[in-house]
Amino acid sequence: MAARILPFVVYLSFLAIAQVIPSLATSSASQNDWVSHIDLWLYPIKTAAVLGLLICFWPQYHELKDRIINGPGEAALTIAVGLLVYAAWVRMDWPWAMQGDGTAQGYDPYRAGAGMGIVLAGIRILGASVVVPIMEELFWRSFLIRYLISSKFDSIALGTFTIFSFAATVVLFGLEHDLWLAGMMAGAAYTGLLYYTKRLWPCILAHAVTNFALGIHVLMTGEWRWW
C-alpha cells in the first residue's frame, strides 16, 4: 500500500508548497523575484523525489511486470485515447469548470532565461510524460479504485467494476486538477481503458500520450496556463 500511496503524497506535498510560496512575497523586489522563480526549481526537485520513490518501490509493482504493449490493437487504442483526452482537455477551460479564478500564470520555464528554460522545459516534459503517469495511475487505477472495493486491494483483479469505485475515483481524480471537469473526463477515459484491457500499462501510456501532447502544445503556442 505504501508503495502506491507515498509517491502520490510526496507529489501532492510539493503542489501544496507551490501554493504557499506566493504568500512569502513581501514588498522587497528582490524577495518577490525569488518567490516568482522558486516554483521553477520545485518541479525538478519534485520530479526527482517521486522518481526516486518509484525506483525504490519498483519491485512491489506487480501490475507493471506485465507486457507494456499487448499487440498493435491495444497500442492503437491507447494512443487514440491519449490523443482524444488531450484534444478535449484544451477545449474544456470554461471558467465554471476550473478551480480558482483562472489567473494562474502556469509554468513558464523560460522565466529562468533561454538556456536554462530549455533544460527546465525538458524536465517538465519528462516529469509530465513519464513520472506523473506512472505515479498517478499506480495510485488511482491500481490502488484506490480497488481499495474502494476491498481494503485487501491486491486481492481484487485489475479492471474490476463497481459503480461506487468508478464514480468516486473519477470525481476525486478530477478534483486533483485545476480543470476539474477536464480531469473527470480524463479519469473516466483512463478508467474505461482499464476496464477494457484489465491492465495498468495502457492507462499509463494513454496518460503519457496526453501529457506529452499537451506539453508539445504548450511549447509550440506559449500557452503556459496548461502547465
Number of C-alpha atoms within 10 A of each C-alpha: 14 12 19 24 16 17 26 21 14 16 18 14 13 18 15 11 12 17 11 10 14 14 9 11 15 11 7 9 10 11 12 14 11 14 18 15 15 14 21 21 12 15 20 16 12 19 21 15 15 22 19 14 17 22 9 11 15 14 11 14 13 9 15 16 11 11 12 14 15 13 9 9 9 15 15 12 14 24 18 15 23 26 21 15 26 23 14 13 19 14 9 17 17 12 11 13 15 18 14 11 9 16 7 12 11 13 20 21 24 15 13 16 10 11 10 13 16 14 13 23 19 14 17 22 19 18 22 22 23 20 21 22 22 23 22 21 24 26 22 21 27 24 23 22 27 26 18 16 17 12 13 12 17 15 10 16 13 20 20 14 16 12 8 12 17 22 15 14 21 24 17 15 22 20 17 13 14 18 23 21 23 25 24 21 19 25 26 20 20 26 24 17 22 22 18 12 17 16 23 25 25 27 30 28 24 28 31 26 25 25 25 22 18 23 24 12 16 18 15 9 9 11 15 16 13 19 16
